[in-house]
Amino acid sequence: MEHDLSALAQQIRLAYAEHLMRCTDLPPAEMEDFLSLDGDLDQARRWLAIGYAKRRYDPDHVRGLLVYLFSNYYPSPIDDPAKGELLKQAIARKRVKLSELTIEKISGTRLEWAEVFQLVGKEFNPTRVKERIIEIYEELKGADHERTAQR
Amino acid sequence: MNEQHNDEWNWFRKLLVPRWGSVRQGRHPSRAVLQAYMKGQLRDLWRVGVRPLDPENWTLTEVSQHTLTCRDCARQLALLRRQELERSPSWRDLWQGFPSAIRAHLVVYALALLVLFAGNAFFVMVLPPPIVSLPCSAPGALAGPAQPADPQSAELNWRFEGLNRPVSFSCAPVPAPRPWWQTWWIGWVFLIWTMLLGLHILWDLLGSATPQRPAPASARGIGFVSVFV
């Protein structure tokens, strides 16, 4: 079966995101080549920044942020209102764990921050988490530029 | 400030590029696999872009990624979810439907009753029943109605009239009635818990009446139980 490299790289990045969310991810250093399989270094760096942030700071904060992002900004292939309803019920009844979720299960469910906090089991400042991830991204970008300049 | 906030979100939105095409083109998870996926029963492995020989061998991520791009499978999943939502609620759902205060108190009340019943049964088995002695009476009087024997008149009879020889008096032990706090303990516990339940529900109502704002972490720890204790 022929694979479109770009589609495969995108699939790898989403799979990595899903594993970051479920906390079954591999070390970011091991993922570096995989994530940039199609040569899109910027996208790879962004996901790596999230992976490093999860190891450097509270992993649950990063996982919560990912849940919110996929829930509100990732489109669902079809309109499935039962999905959101079931997920919100499960969160309210504490019958769902972060380790059971997938991107498909949360995409398009439009969770609110209160529901994300309940799912994660703690409250956090999303702006602070975002800032930290972007800081790490800038660090990675700077390190890459230095590496290229040395060559 | 707001601009910076939007920039941050844009930075993250760039990550969320919708997928197109499935790497496992032409292969679709069976209904059984989709049901297992919904119940979270699939294996959670790091496996991307490989073609397993077993068509039923799907990982959690593979099904997730496939259904993100395959509209047919997404529709099947939506149907399964709709069926699950419309299913009659189980006892667990009914239980979950109660307000949390009532649920907590029912559990505590049931536990308290269990402990008290078990404790009571233990003491009844282990400890001898409390007994009291009836007022002493002569053996001859046992057949008749119980009358309090009067040692003074018996002595007078013997001394002046030579009638009765001194007789041994028997004092029969009989079980004592239980004290009030043992007889009515269920009602006692019930009354106390009813009051606590009322207070807890009131606490919850007052809490829900206030606007829903994310409370600070320190304030969230203050619950009914901690305040009550």
Interface residues (C-beta under 8 A of the other chain):
Chain A: M1 H3 D4 A7 L8 Q10 Q11 I12 R13 L14 A15 A17 E18 H19 R22 T24 L26 F34 Q43 R46 W47 I50 L69 F70 Y73 Y74 P75 S76 P77 I78 D80 A82 K83 E85 L86 R93 S99 E100 T102 I103 E104 K105 S107 W113 A114 F117 K122 E123 T127 K130 E131 I134 Y137
Chain B: H5 E8 W9 W11 F12 R13 K14 L15 L16 V17 P18 R19 W20 G21 V23 Q25 G40 D44 W46 V48 G49 R51 L60 T61 V63 S64 Q65 T67 L68 T69 C70 R71 A74 R75 L77 A78 R81 R82 E84 L85 Q96 Q212 P214 A217 R220
